[in-house]
Amino acid sequence: MNMIQAINSAMDIIMTRDPDVIVMGEDVGYFGGVFRATAGLQAKHGKTRVFDTPITECGIIGVAVGMGAYGLRPVPEIQFADYIYPALDQLVSEAARLRYRSAGEFTSPITVRSPFGGGIFGGQTHSQSPEGLFTHMSGIKTVIPSTPYDAKGLLIAAIEDNDPTLFFEPKRIYNGPFDGYWDRPSQNWSKHPAGEVPTGYYKIELGKAKIVRAGEALTILAYGTMVHVCAAVVAEAGIDAEIVDLRTLVPLDIETIEASVKKTGRCMIVHEATRTSGFGAELSAIVQERCFYHLEAPIERVTGFDTPYPHSLEWAYFPGPVRIGEALKKIMKDA
Amino acid sequence: MASEHPRANLQPLTLHIPEPKFRPGDAVDFADVDVPPAGEARRPDTADKASDFTDLAYTLVRVLDDDGNAVGPWDPKLSPDVLRRMLRSMALLRAFDERMFRAQRQGKTSFYMKALGEEAVAVAAAYALDYEDMCFPSYRQQGLLIARGWSLVDMMNQIYSNTADRLGGKQLPIMYSVKEAGFFSISGNLTTQYPQAVGWAMASAAKGDTRIAATWCGEGSTAEGDFHSACTFAAVYRAPVIFNVVNNQWAISSFSGFAGAEATTFAARAVGYGIAGLRVDGNDALAVYAATQWAAERARTNQGPTLIEHFTYRAEGHSTSDDPGQYRSEGEPNAWPLGDPIKRLKDHLIVIGEWDDERHAAQDKELAEQVKAAQKEAEKNGILGHGLHQPLESLFDGVFEELPWHLKEQRQQMLDEEAASGRPWDRKA
C-alpha cells in the first residue's frame, strides 16, 4: 500500500467498527478527496457519514467540535495544512480547551487530517508545515507519520483517542519515500518494507518514537518526509547515525530521545518548517536541558528558512541533502 | 485612459464611520425606532418555504400590545400557569443578577454579567424548547439555566470558583457548563458556539435523533466569521438548529451600527442564506416563546434552520468591568420603546385576571429570599476572594484525558516549588 491507501484503509476499518465515526471535508465525499484519501468511503459508508462541506475551515472544525460534543467521532479533513489558519481559533480555543474548561463535561474527540509539507511545487499556499503552531497550544495532540504502515496504525489510534488530534500527512511521500534528490527517479512504497501494510485493524500507540536506524555517532531527530531524506544522506555519507522518527510531537517520546542523545553525544534536529520558534527550537531546548553534560558538540538545527515557501526556488528552501550534509560535517567535526 | 479624466475634477471620497444617535448628556428620543403594532405580523405555516416570508425578517413580530393584551396570529395561547412560571423565572433571573452583581462589587468574585432588560430572550426560549434540546449559549443566557430549574447554588459555586464549583475553578465566572441541563460550555471567544451548535444539530440528524440545537450570540458578534460559516453549514445541510441573535443595541461600547445595523436588520442575514428569518420583539416574552416554538417545529420537521433576531435593549453595562455612562446617554434604558419585559408579562397576567400587584410584590420578596438563601449556601463552599479552593495539582487536570509526561513534570515542579517556598499550601482555602 502507499500512504494514501493506508490512510484510506484506516478510515474504512474504523468506520466499519464504530458507527459514530464521521468523515467530512471539502471534496471528500463523492470524489474521494483531491489526494483520493477518502475514495470509496462514501459509497461504502453512506452520505451521512462521509460528506462534502462548504469551503470554510472555521466551519468545518467548529461543526466537528459540535459533533464531537454530541458523541460522534468526526474526522474532518483540511485539504491543505496551509488552509488550517482560518480554523485556528476553533482548534486551539475550542477543541483543545473544551475538556479543560468544562471539567470533562464536554470533549472534542476529533481527528483533523491534513496534507502538509513541500516538495511538490505547491507554492506558498500548498507547502507549509504549521505543526509548531499547534504544539505550542496546550490540549491538542500532533501526529506525523513517515510510512504507510505507521500512517495506518497511528491514524486508527488518533481516531480512537478521546482528545483532539492533528494528523499531518507528509504529502511528498504519499506515493513513495523521498531521498531529498528531486532530480533522481522517485521511489515507490511497493518496494519498501513499510509499504507492507496489513489489511486489518492494528494501531500504533501515540507518543512512541521509532528508531529508524540505530547508530553510535550522532542522533538525528526528524519526522515525516525528513526521516527519509536524513536516512539517504546518512547512508551516502557513511556516518553511523541514529535516526529517531518522532511520529508524534505531542505527546513526545522523551525517553527515546534522551536515551539516544546520551548514547551518541551529538544531536541534529531536522524539519521542513521555518526555523524561528519552530518545533526544532523546543527539541533543542529539551535536549540541552536533559543531555547537556553528555553533549560533545553544539546541537545542530536543519530547517526551512524564515520565508514563505517560494515556488520556483522550492529546492533552495527545502532542507535537502546539501544542507543536511553540511550540518553533519559541522556536528561531526571534532569526532 | 486615466489621464484623459483629470482627477482634480472628481469629488473626494468620504469614509462613513457610524455614530449612535445619543451620547452621554444627550436627550433621548427613540421616535425613529420602528415599532409596528402588536399582532400585525403574519404567521406562516412552519412548512412554508423560507423565501415565501422574507418580509418577516424586516418587521417585528409582537404579541403583547401596549395595554397588556395578547393579540394576533403569533399569540401562543399559553395557560395562565405557564405564563406565571415564565414570569417567575424572569423575576428570579433578575433577582439572581442583582445579588451576584452586588457580590462582585463586594469583592466576592471577579466578574459578573447581568441580563437586565433582556430576561425574556433566554427564559421564554427555554420554555418553548424541550428540556432535551441542546443550548449553545453566549454569556448572557443564564436565563436558560434558571428557566430549566437548575440549582442557583450550583451556578453561584461556579461564580465563586469555590470548592463545589463543577468546573474546578477553571473558567471565568458565569461561563457555566451544565451538560445535564442541556447547557453547553460557554466560550469567551465570540460566536464560536454557532458552528458547534450546527455540528451538534447535524449529528443529531445524522443519528436519526429527535433533539434539536439552539444557539445565541449578540448582534455585534454576527460580524465574526464563525457566524457566517455556521449559517452556510446550517443552510446547506438543513440542520435542525435555531440561531438567536440578541440585538441588545450595544456590544460593550460599540452600538449596533458597527455590526451593520444601519444598512439592514440582523434577521435579514437569514435571507441571503435561504434560511427562515424572524425579527421579534425581544422584550415580549410571548413573541419570543412563539417564535422559538415555531422555529423548533420547523427544525423538528426537517424544514431546517431559523434565525431569530431578538430586538431588545441591554439596560445594564456590558459587565461589571464596564461603565455605560461613559459612552451612552443615561436616559436610554428608560426611554427604550419596547419597555421592560417583566413588567409587560406581569401586566398581561393582570389584564387576564391571573395576577395582581400584591402577589407580584410578594413573589419578588420571596425570590429575593430564595436567592439570598442560595448565596448563603454557596458561600459555605467559599468565595473567590478567599484564596484557592481547588487542590493545586488539579491545575493540570483535563488538558488531556491522561496526563502526558511533560505535564506530570510541570505539576511536580509546581508542587516542589510550593513545598520549598517555606509556606507550603498557604494558598489553600
Interface residues (C-beta under 8 A of the other chain):
Chain A: I22 T48 R49 T53 P54 T56 C58 G59 I61 G62 V63 A64 V65 G66 M67 G68 A69 Y70 G71 L72 P74 P86 D89 Q90 S93 E94 L98 R99 Y100 R101 S102 A103 G104 E105 F106 T107 S138 G139 K141 D161 N162 D163 G207 V250 P251 L252 I254
Chain B: M134 F136 R166 L167 G168 K170 Q171 M175 S177 V178 K179 F184 S185 S187 N189 T192 Y194 P195 Q196 A197 V198 G199 W200 A201 M202 A203 S204 A206 K207 A213 G225 D226 H228 S229 A230 T232 F233 V236 D397 G398 V399 F400 E401 P404 W405 H406
